[in-house]
């Protein structure tokens, strides 16, 4: 299944129904500004919303209370140390808040991680996983998918550390997909789909950085 032009999406952003979650199809979708999102019992639904929520690294806003948490070094952080634990933590959290990261999605992103495209940031406290974030990277764009927390402030601290690391790696665009108050507080902004696609095309001019990530500072 190929995708229709994104300007054919419905007002709610729904673009297409069906297909599969194979790595080639997911890679093709992300390169075109499309992502899957659906619930149990539904067919695979593909989305390209307008407006689109994005966070440029230079827009990052760190609340004062969170700066204190980071300065106190309550947490340790890693990249790609335990992708499966992070995505399963996200699935558990989404189930609790009334949404769902379905098993087929979990399996698909594990395959995408094994292929070198999907990555995780882990947040640790006293050797235990306190929270995490996962997403997909292509060119100089990181497509954020989901995050979870088991300890207050863990995922927020992880988000800040991830954005700072991406900035140091010259990433220029973080796709947040749909608008949430939580991400707006960290500096994310809504832009029109056309602007998002132009920024995405620019970010994709850089070759993909395949393989496992690790902190470099």
Long-range contacts (C-beta under 8 A, 24 or more apart in sequence): 1-25, 3-28, 3-29, 3-32, 3-34, 3-46, 6-32, 6-33, 6-34, 6-48, 6-193, 6-197, 7-193, 9-47, 9-48, 9-49, 9-50, 12-49, 13-47, 13-48, 13-49, 13-50, 13-178, 14-45, 14-46, 14-47, 15-46, 15-47, 15-48, 16-45, 16-46, 17-43, 17-44, 17-45, 17-46, 18-43, 18-44, 19-44, 19-46, 20-44, 21-104, 21-105, 21-107, 21-108, 22-108, 23-108, 23-111, 23-112, 23-115, 23-117, 26-108, 26-112, 26-117, 26-136, 27-112, 27-117, 27-138, 30-136, 30-138, 30-143, 31-138, 31-200, 31-204, 33-175, 33-193, 33-196, 33-197, 33-200, 35-143, 35-145, 35-177, 36-105, 37-177, 38-102, 39-99, 39-100, 39-102, 40-100, 40-102, 47-177, 48-193, 49-177, 49-178, 49-193, 50-192, 50-193, 51-179, 51-190, 51-191, 51-192, 51-193, 52-175, 52-176, 52-177, 52-190, 52-191, 52-192, 52-193, 52-196, 53-175, 53-176, 53-177, 53-178, 53-179, 53-180, 53-183, 53-184, 53-188, 53-189, 53-190, 54-173, 54-174, 54-175, 54-176, 54-188, 54-189, 54-190, 54-191, 54-196, 54-199, 55-163, 55-174, 55-176, 55-183, 55-186, 55-187, 55-188, 55-189, 56-172, 56-173, 56-174, 57-163, 57-164, 57-166, 57-167, 57-171, 57-172, 57-174, 58-167, 59-187, 59-188, 59-189, 60-160, 60-163, 60-164, 60-167, 60-186, 60-187, 61-185, 61-186, 61-187, 62-160, 62-186, 63-185, 66-153, 66-156, 66-157, 66-160, 69-153, 69-156, 69-157, 70-157, 70-160, 70-161, 74-125, 74-153, 74-157, 75-123, 75-124, 75-125, 75-130, 75-154, 75-157, 75-158, 76-123, 76-124, 76-125, 77-121, 77-122, 77-123, 77-124, 77-157, 77-158, 77-161, 77-215, 78-121, 78-122, 78-124, 78-214, 78-215, 79-119, 79-120, 79-121, 79-122, 79-165, 79-212, 79-213, 79-214, 79-215, 80-113, 80-119, 80-120, 80-212, 80-213, 80-214, 81-120, 81-122, 82-120, 82-122, 82-129, 83-110, 83-113, 83-118, 83-119, 83-120, 83-134, 84-110, 85-122, 85-129, 85-132, 86-120, 86-121, 86-122, 86-129, 86-132, 86-133, 86-134, 86-148, 87-120, 87-134, 87-146, 89-129, 89-131, 89-132, 89-148, 89-150, 90-132, 90-134, 90-145, 90-146, 90-147, 90-148, 92-148, 93-146, 93-148, 93-149, 94-146, 94-148, 101-146, 109-134, 109-136, 109-145, 112-136, 116-208, 116-210, 116-211, 116-212, 117-208, 117-210, 119-213, 121-158, 121-161, 121-162, 121-165, 122-158, 123-149, 123-154, 123-155, 123-157, 123-158, 125-151, 125-154, 130-154, 131-155, 131-157, 131-158, 132-158, 133-158, 133-159, 133-162, 137-171, 137-208, 137-209, 138-203, 138-204, 138-208, 139-203, 139-204, 139-205, 139-206, 139-207, 139-208, 140-170, 140-171, 140-172, 140-173, 140-203, 140-204, 140-206, 141-171, 141-172, 141-173, 141-174, 141-175, 141-200, 141-203, 141-204, 142-166, 142-171, 142-173, 142-174, 142-175, 143-175, 143-177, 144-174, 144-175, 144-176, 144-177, 145-177, 156-186, 159-186, 160-186, 165-215, 165-216, 165-217, 168-216, 168-217, 169-209, 169-216, 170-206, 171-203, 172-199, 172-202, 172-203, 173-199, 173-200, 173-203, 175-200
